[in-house]
Amino acid sequence: MIILAATPIGNLGDASPRLVAALEEAATIAAEDTRTAQRLLQALGVANRPRLVALHDHNERQRSADLVERARDEDLLVLSDAGMPTVSDPGYALVAAAAAAGVTVTAIPGPSAVVTALAVAGLPTDRFTFEGFLPRKSGDRRRALEQLASEPRTMVFFEAPSRLGETLAAMADAFGADRPAAVCRELTKLHEEVVRDGLGALAAWASGGVRGEIVVVVGGAAARAVSAEDAVAQVQRMVGDGIRLKDAAAEVAAATGLSSRVLYQAVLAAR
């Protein structure tokens, strides 16, 4: 089978006993960076010396088929540099290929920068969306943020420290300077820091430069009061764009707080 193993995002003490046991037993490890994997083995005192195979963004699609075939005969342990493979890290193409080939995929759960940042940010956690890294080019980034401006769920982003100030300023322009957010820096490490404020204030704070691994958590858009007539019209527009009536009613209901059944029946009655 293929075993996706979560590795520490900073503090080695977060390595689970299952992870250590899997490292001790592995014959082959597919790692985002084989040097990082070697350092992890040494840091955890693992005596095993498995075969290390590089699996990263540039070769994953080419190597997935061979690795899936290998996993038919032996367990293949998959590691990213930190956290869970496939989550903004290599592994998705391998898992998709394994699923298509009928090869079992399982996971050793553990540290996740996404969930850790969400937990400490002080923003709603009942519903959230993970957006990963935003586009690097300013125009592409602006368009991506404009599409998220009305997103009601809490949003989690990764960002490089060198681009943090610019990204926060772009978020303030797209979402509003007062939109609540948190910058989570160096999670689980010695210099862990969580800074909570409006996006405008955070952009000013970050303009002087920030170091370390960064996760940005942004509060969702506040729900706007929408009349029943406007909501029905919105459902009708979505249906006109090819979305199923049931799905359109459910989506508008979730955004407005209105009853999906009432919206559904109103659209039917208007036909």
C-alpha positions as CSV (number, residue, x, y, z in Angstrom):
1,M,0.0,0.0,0.0
2,I,0.9,3.7,-0.1
3,I,1.2,5.3,3.3
4,L,1.1,9.1,3.5
5,A,2.9,10.2,6.7
6,A,2.5,13.6,8.3
7,T,5.9,14.9,9.6
8,P,6.5,17.7,12.2
9,I,6.1,21.3,10.9
10,G,8.7,22.5,13.3
11,N,8.8,20.8,16.7
12,L,10.3,17.3,16.5
13,G,8.4,16.3,19.6
14,D,5.3,16.3,17.4
15,A,6.5,13.2,15.6
16,S,4.0,10.4,16.4
17,P,5.1,6.9,17.6
18,R,3.3,5.6,14.4
19,L,5.5,7.8,12.3
20,V,8.7,6.7,14.0
21,A,7.7,3.0,13.7
22,A,6.9,3.5,10.0
23,L,10.3,5.1,9.4
24,E,11.9,2.2,11.2
25,E,10.1,-0.4,9.0
26,A,10.1,1.3,5.6
27,A,11.9,-0.3,2.8
28,T,11.3,2.6,0.4
29,I,10.4,6.2,1.1
30,A,9.3,8.7,-1.5
31,A,10.3,12.1,-0.2
32,E,9.8,15.6,-1.4
33,D,13.4,16.2,-0.6
34,T,15.6,13.2,0.2
35,R,18.1,15.3,2.2
36,T,15.3,16.5,4.4
37,A,14.1,12.9,4.9
38,Q,17.6,11.9,5.8
39,R,17.8,14.6,8.4
40,L,14.5,13.6,9.9
41,L,15.6,10.0,10.2
42,Q,18.8,11.1,12.0
43,A,17.0,13.6,14.3
44,L,14.5,11.0,15.4
45,G,17.2,8.4,16.0
46,V,15.9,6.0,13.4
47,A,18.5,3.3,12.6
48,N,16.8,2.1,9.4
49,R,18.3,3.1,6.1
50,P,15.5,2.8,3.6
51,R,15.8,3.4,-0.2
52,L,15.0,7.1,-0.7
53,V,13.3,8.2,-3.9
54,A,12.7,11.9,-4.8
55,L,9.0,12.7,-5.4
56,H,8.5,16.5,-6.0
57,D,6.5,18.8,-8.1
58,H,8.8,18.4,-11.1
59,N,8.8,14.6,-11.4
60,E,5.7,13.4,-9.6
61,R,3.6,12.7,-12.7
62,Q,6.4,10.9,-14.4
63,R,7.2,8.7,-11.4
64,S,3.7,8.0,-10.1
65,A,3.1,5.0,-12.3
66,D,6.3,3.2,-11.3
67,L,5.8,4.0,-7.6
68,V,2.2,2.7,-7.7
69,E,3.4,-0.6,-9.2
70,R,6.1,-0.8,-6.5
71,A,3.4,-0.3,-3.9
72,R,1.6,-3.5,-5.1
73,D,4.5,-5.6,-3.7
74,E,5.7,-3.5,-0.7
75,D,4.6,-0.6,1.4
76,L,5.7,2.8,0.1
77,L,6.0,5.5,2.7
78,V,5.5,9.1,1.3
79,L,6.8,12.2,3.1
80,S,6.7,15.9,2.3
81,D,9.2,18.3,3.9
82,A,6.6,19.1,6.7
83,G,3.0,18.3,7.4
84,M,0.8,16.0,5.4
85,P,1.7,15.1,1.8
86,T,-0.8,16.2,-0.9
87,V,-1.8,19.3,1.1
88,S,-0.1,22.0,-0.9
89,D,2.7,19.5,-1.2
90,P,3.5,16.6,-3.6
91,G,1.4,13.5,-3.4
92,Y,-1.9,14.2,-5.1
93,A,-0.9,12.8,-8.5
94,L,0.5,9.7,-6.8
95,V,-2.7,9.1,-4.8
96,A,-4.9,9.7,-7.9
97,A,-2.8,7.1,-9.8
98,A,-3.0,4.6,-7.0
99,A,-6.8,5.0,-6.7
100,A,-7.2,4.5,-10.4
101,A,-5.0,1.4,-10.2
102,G,-6.8,-0.1,-7.2
103,V,-3.8,0.2,-4.9
104,T,-4.6,0.9,-1.2
105,V,-3.8,4.4,0.2
106,T,-3.8,5.1,3.9
107,A,-2.3,7.9,6.1
108,I,-0.5,8.4,9.4
109,P,-2.2,11.6,10.6
110,G,-0.2,14.3,12.4
111,P,0.9,17.9,12.3
112,S,-0.8,20.3,9.9
113,A,0.1,24.0,9.5
114,V,-3.4,24.6,8.1
115,V,-5.3,23.2,11.1
116,T,-2.8,24.5,13.6
117,A,-3.1,28.1,12.3
118,L,-6.9,27.9,12.1
119,A,-7.0,26.7,15.7
120,V,-4.9,29.6,17.1
121,A,-6.1,32.4,14.9
122,G,-9.2,33.3,16.9
123,L,-11.5,33.3,13.9
124,P,-14.5,31.1,13.2
125,T,-13.5,27.5,12.7
126,D,-16.9,25.9,12.0
127,R,-16.5,26.3,8.2
128,F,-13.3,27.2,6.4
129,T,-11.5,26.9,3.1
130,F,-7.8,26.3,2.4
131,E,-6.5,28.4,-0.5
132,G,-2.8,27.5,-0.4
133,F,-0.4,29.9,-2.1
134,L,-1.8,32.8,-4.1
135,P,-0.5,33.6,-7.6
136,R,2.8,35.4,-7.6
137,K,2.0,37.9,-10.3
138,S,0.1,40.9,-9.0
139,G,-2.7,40.8,-11.6
140,D,-3.4,37.1,-11.1
141,R,-3.3,37.6,-7.4
142,R,-5.7,40.5,-7.5
143,R,-8.2,38.5,-9.6
144,A,-7.9,35.5,-7.3
145,L,-8.7,37.7,-4.3
146,E,-11.6,39.4,-6.0
147,Q,-13.2,36.0,-6.5
148,L,-12.8,35.4,-2.8
149,A,-14.1,38.8,-1.6
150,S,-17.6,37.5,-0.8
151,E,-16.5,34.1,0.6
152,P,-18.3,33.7,3.9
153,R,-16.0,31.0,5.3
154,T,-12.7,31.6,7.1
155,M,-9.9,31.4,4.6
156,V,-6.4,29.9,5.2
157,F,-3.4,30.9,3.0
158,F,0.3,30.0,2.8
159,E,2.7,32.8,1.9
160,A,6.4,33.3,1.6
161,P,7.8,35.8,4.1
162,S,9.3,37.9,1.3
163,R,5.8,38.5,-0.2
164,L,3.8,38.7,3.0
165,G,3.5,42.5,3.1
166,E,2.5,42.8,-0.5
167,T,0.0,40.0,-0.2
168,L,-1.6,41.5,3.0
169,A,-1.9,44.9,1.2
170,A,-3.6,43.2,-1.7
171,M,-5.9,41.4,0.6
172,A,-6.8,44.7,2.3
173,D,-7.6,46.2,-1.1
174,A,-9.8,43.2,-2.1
175,F,-11.5,42.4,1.3
176,G,-11.3,45.7,3.1
177,A,-8.7,47.0,5.6
178,D,-10.8,46.2,8.6
179,R,-11.4,42.5,7.7
180,P,-10.1,40.5,10.7
181,A,-7.1,38.3,10.1
182,A,-4.2,36.6,11.8
183,V,-0.6,36.0,10.6
184,C,0.7,32.8,12.2
185,R,4.5,32.6,12.1
186,E,6.9,29.7,12.9
187,L,4.1,27.5,14.3
188,T,5.3,25.0,16.9
189,K,8.8,26.4,16.8
190,L,10.8,28.4,19.4
191,H,9.8,31.8,18.0
192,E,6.1,31.0,17.3
193,E,4.1,34.2,16.9
194,V,0.4,35.0,16.1
195,V,-0.4,38.5,15.2
196,R,-4.2,39.4,15.0
197,D,-5.6,42.6,13.6
198,G,-7.3,44.0,10.5
199,L,-5.7,43.4,7.2
200,G,-4.7,47.0,6.8
201,A,-2.9,47.1,10.1
202,L,-1.3,43.7,9.4
203,A,0.0,45.0,6.0
204,A,1.6,47.9,7.7
205,W,3.2,45.6,10.4
206,A,4.6,43.3,7.8
207,S,6.0,46.1,5.5
208,G,9.1,46.1,7.6
209,G,9.9,42.5,6.8
210,V,8.9,39.2,8.5
211,R,10.9,36.0,8.7
212,G,9.9,32.3,9.0
213,E,7.2,30.0,7.8
214,I,3.9,31.9,7.4
215,V,0.2,31.0,7.4
216,V,-2.4,33.7,7.0
217,V,-5.9,33.2,8.3
218,V,-8.6,35.7,7.1
219,G,-12.1,36.0,8.4
220,G,-14.9,35.4,5.9
221,A,-17.2,38.1,4.5
222,A,-20.0,39.2,6.7
223,A,-23.4,38.0,5.6
224,R,-25.4,40.6,3.7
225,A,-29.1,41.1,4.2
226,V,-30.8,39.8,1.0
227,S,-34.5,40.0,0.3
228,A,-36.4,36.9,-0.7
229,E,-37.0,38.3,-4.1
230,D,-33.3,39.0,-4.8
231,A,-32.5,35.5,-3.5
232,V,-35.0,33.9,-5.9
233,A,-33.6,36.0,-8.8
234,Q,-30.1,34.8,-7.8
235,V,-31.2,31.2,-7.9
236,Q,-32.8,31.8,-11.3
237,R,-29.6,33.3,-12.7
238,M,-27.6,30.3,-11.5
239,V,-30.1,27.9,-13.0
240,G,-29.8,29.8,-16.3
241,D,-26.0,29.3,-16.1
242,G,-26.6,25.5,-16.0
243,I,-26.5,24.8,-12.3
244,R,-29.1,22.3,-11.0
245,L,-32.1,24.1,-9.3
246,K,-31.6,22.0,-6.1
247,D,-27.9,22.9,-5.9
248,A,-28.5,26.6,-6.7
249,A,-31.1,26.9,-4.0
250,A,-28.9,25.2,-1.4
251,E,-25.9,27.5,-2.3
252,V,-28.0,30.7,-2.1
253,A,-29.7,29.5,1.1
254,A,-26.3,28.9,2.7
255,A,-25.1,32.4,1.8
256,T,-28.3,34.2,2.8
257,G,-29.8,32.2,5.7
258,L,-33.0,31.7,3.8
259,S,-34.7,28.3,3.4
260,S,-33.5,26.3,0.5
261,R,-36.9,24.6,0.3
262,V,-38.7,28.0,0.1
263,L,-36.3,29.2,-2.6
264,Y,-36.7,26.0,-4.6
265,Q,-40.5,26.2,-4.5
266,A,-40.5,29.9,-5.4
267,V,-38.4,29.3,-8.5
268,L,-40.7,26.4,-9.5
269,A,-43.8,28.6,-9.0
270,A,-42.3,31.4,-11.1
271,R,-41.9,29.1,-14.2
